[in-house]
Amino acid sequence: MASKEEIIAKAQESITEFDADMAGEAAKEALAADIDPVELIEKGFTAGMQIVGEKFEQGSLFLPHVLAAAEAMNSGINVIKPEMEKRKSKTESKGIVMIGTIEGDIHSIGKDIVSSMLSIGGFDVIDLGRDVAVSTFVEKVKEMKPDVVASSALMTTTMVTQIQLEEQLKEAGIRDQVKTMIGGAPCTQDWADQIGADIYGESATDAVNKVKEVLL
């Protein structure tokens, strides 16, 4: 039987090789070997996605590669999900987090990783998807009453829309009922401070830890 290190390395390789079948196999092996799903996702799949993301930024990989890597990661996570759901049902929900990629932005990899990690961490996650209108965020906050609303922006042209989210939540009179979190490549702590967001998630792990700090 493969060692824990080998299985995690295989999970990482499945992403960098864009191999959905290998990702599924690695996930099954991890479950059989009783490897913590969080560790498999962080050190295997997410680590692989970071390598792909860096190569994409350097111009040695292109968008189809990134999408293929994300597809492979989803295959792996779908195998682990039932086990995560089982663990989650044994624990009480730690809070509700609503998440979406901001209007005009179709990137969803970072958001998908964060929502998977939050879900594993025991939070109920409402994923609004990508290219989500600010008005939709506001309507859904009113309707679902989450504890945290998180918006992801991967481009400098779309991150400015995060200001509108802050403003429209205030206009709707519900800004004080929810914590706001921002994340995505161009976002920084300074930007969060500037627009008045409560939390800045630098990475998926950082985002989860900060949500825990705020809610628990």
Legacy VTK file of the C-alpha trace (Angstrom):
# vtk DataFile Version 3.0
C-alpha trace
ASCII
DATASET POLYDATA
POINTS 216 float
0.000 0.000 0.000
1.268 3.477 -0.851
2.529 5.642 2.005
0.791 8.838 3.076
3.531 10.928 1.417
3.160 8.987 -1.846
-0.612 9.436 -1.887
-0.339 13.186 -1.227
2.354 13.472 -3.926
0.048 11.598 -6.323
-2.787 14.025 -5.532
-0.496 16.945 -6.309
0.765 15.349 -9.514
-2.801 14.645 -10.692
-3.411 18.401 -10.706
-0.147 19.389 -12.418
-0.761 16.619 -14.996
-4.458 17.638 -15.425
-5.461 14.022 -14.743
-8.969 13.764 -13.275
-8.831 9.935 -13.043
-5.564 10.091 -11.093
-7.071 12.699 -8.746
-10.016 10.411 -8.047
-7.668 7.459 -7.437
-5.510 9.498 -5.046
-8.627 10.545 -3.130
-9.850 6.926 -2.854
-6.400 5.787 -1.684
-6.342 8.603 0.875
-9.712 7.524 2.290
-8.579 3.884 2.431
-5.371 4.927 4.220
-7.360 7.109 6.630
-5.525 10.281 5.611
-7.133 13.486 6.878
-9.124 14.969 3.939
-8.007 18.478 4.940
-4.363 17.460 4.646
-4.944 15.775 1.285
-6.628 18.881 -0.094
-4.096 21.343 1.327
-0.849 19.477 0.623
-2.035 17.599 -2.454
-4.714 19.270 -4.555
-4.292 22.893 -3.427
-0.495 22.663 -3.631
-0.888 21.362 -7.196
-3.259 24.209 -8.071
-0.734 26.734 -6.739
1.949 25.331 -9.047
-0.467 25.525 -11.998
-1.453 29.073 -10.985
2.183 30.202 -10.857
2.921 28.695 -14.272
-0.183 30.396 -15.652
1.019 33.762 -14.317
4.460 33.160 -15.848
2.833 32.435 -19.210
4.016 28.820 -19.482
0.440 27.512 -19.039
-2.804 28.889 -20.446
-6.436 29.118 -19.339
-7.453 25.678 -20.740
-4.691 24.128 -18.579
-5.974 25.936 -15.497
-9.539 24.782 -16.188
-8.336 21.187 -16.744
-6.432 21.314 -13.441
-9.531 22.651 -11.660
-11.590 19.845 -13.183
-9.078 17.290 -11.886
-9.255 18.852 -8.432
-13.064 18.724 -8.453
-12.896 15.003 -9.329
-10.707 14.392 -6.300
-12.829 16.499 -3.963
-16.051 14.818 -5.152
-14.631 11.480 -3.997
-13.819 12.892 -0.547
-17.063 14.867 -0.162
-19.251 12.048 1.225
-16.681 11.435 3.966
-16.533 15.155 4.694
-20.333 15.296 4.876
-20.316 12.381 7.319
-17.819 14.136 9.570
-19.785 17.349 9.288
-23.079 15.733 10.306
-21.430 14.618 13.547
-20.511 18.191 14.410
-22.751 21.188 14.764
-22.448 23.853 12.093
-19.961 26.534 13.073
-21.738 29.182 11.025
-22.924 30.072 7.536
-20.561 31.514 4.943
-21.871 32.852 1.634
-19.245 33.047 -1.081
-19.077 34.103 -4.712
-16.803 35.564 -7.367
-17.675 39.207 -7.944
-19.551 40.541 -10.984
-17.529 40.607 -14.215
-15.099 37.963 -12.960
-15.378 34.377 -14.171
-12.487 32.934 -12.142
-13.635 30.398 -9.619
-10.651 28.233 -8.653
-9.662 30.164 -5.527
-13.285 30.479 -4.461
-13.861 26.751 -4.986
-10.834 25.865 -2.851
-11.958 28.218 -0.063
-15.526 26.885 -0.091
-14.270 23.261 0.047
-11.960 24.092 2.947
-14.718 25.942 4.832
-17.058 23.022 4.287
-14.466 20.587 5.667
-13.942 23.004 8.558
-17.567 22.545 9.631
-19.180 25.638 8.121
-22.324 25.641 6.008
-21.289 27.157 2.684
-23.647 28.852 0.255
-21.737 29.120 -3.031
-23.292 31.701 -5.341
-20.904 30.798 -8.184
-18.978 33.242 -10.358
-19.772 36.556 -12.036
-22.286 37.291 -9.245
-24.062 40.657 -9.366
-23.727 42.830 -6.264
-27.526 43.009 -6.069
-27.628 39.180 -5.933
-25.170 39.141 -3.016
-27.367 41.664 -1.175
-30.649 39.812 -1.908
-29.158 36.491 -0.802
-27.735 37.993 2.405
-31.251 39.254 3.251
-32.799 35.898 2.403
-30.253 33.424 3.840
-28.836 35.518 6.725
-25.250 34.207 6.570
-22.682 35.065 9.250
-20.061 35.946 6.627
-20.351 37.073 3.006
-17.163 36.517 0.997
-16.378 37.966 -2.414
-13.466 36.865 -4.577
-11.899 39.070 -7.264
-9.074 37.907 -9.484
-8.643 41.053 -11.549
-7.912 44.663 -10.615
-10.803 45.695 -12.877
-13.322 43.648 -10.883
-11.980 44.174 -7.356
-13.388 47.732 -7.382
-16.848 46.137 -7.378
-16.109 44.934 -3.838
-16.572 48.573 -2.761
-20.095 48.505 -4.212
-20.879 45.395 -2.195
-19.906 47.186 1.027
-21.978 50.247 0.020
-25.053 48.303 -1.091
-25.078 46.228 2.098
-25.071 49.533 4.028
-27.836 50.979 1.844
-29.928 47.861 2.462
-29.417 48.351 6.218
-27.844 44.917 6.701
-24.102 45.663 6.729
-23.939 45.385 10.529
-25.630 41.964 10.450
-22.882 40.241 8.469
-19.082 40.059 8.364
-17.547 40.709 4.945
-14.507 38.881 3.621
-12.525 39.582 0.459
-9.891 37.549 -1.339
-8.260 36.971 -4.702
-4.884 37.652 -6.297
-4.989 41.493 -6.476
-6.594 41.939 -3.034
-4.531 42.946 0.005
-5.062 43.784 3.676
-4.691 47.475 2.734
-7.508 47.103 0.212
-9.733 45.415 2.820
-9.023 48.279 5.252
-9.664 50.870 2.549
-13.116 49.529 1.591
-14.097 48.529 5.133
-14.156 44.735 4.725
-13.909 42.788 8.001
-11.643 39.984 6.783
-8.937 39.590 4.152
-8.108 36.002 3.218
-4.612 35.820 1.777
-4.889 32.095 0.996
-7.543 29.408 1.413
-6.063 28.331 4.759
-5.774 31.940 5.935
-9.404 32.618 4.944
-10.666 29.608 6.928
-8.585 30.494 9.984
-9.820 34.092 9.967
-13.462 33.051 9.593
-12.962 30.758 12.598
-11.427 33.620 14.589
-14.356 35.897 13.824
-17.159 33.378 14.408
-15.912 30.970 17.069
LINES 1 217
216 0 1 2 3 4 5 6 7 8 9 10 11 12 13 14 15 16 17 18 19 20 21 22 23 24 25 26 27 28 29 30 31 32 33 34 35 36 37 38 39 40 41 42 43 44 45 46 47 48 49 50 51 52 53 54 55 56 57 58 59 60 61 62 63 64 65 66 67 68 69 70 71 72 73 74 75 76 77 78 79 80 81 82 83 84 85 86 87 88 89 90 91 92 93 94 95 96 97 98 99 100 101 102 103 104 105 106 107 108 109 110 111 112 113 114 115 116 117 118 119 120 121 122 123 124 125 126 127 128 129 130 131 132 133 134 135 136 137 138 139 140 141 142 143 144 145 146 147 148 149 150 151 152 153 154 155 156 157 158 159 160 161 162 163 164 165 166 167 168 169 170 171 172 173 174 175 176 177 178 179 180 181 182 183 184 185 186 187 188 189 190 191 192 193 194 195 196 197 198 199 200 201 202 203 204 205 206 207 208 209 210 211 212 213 214 215
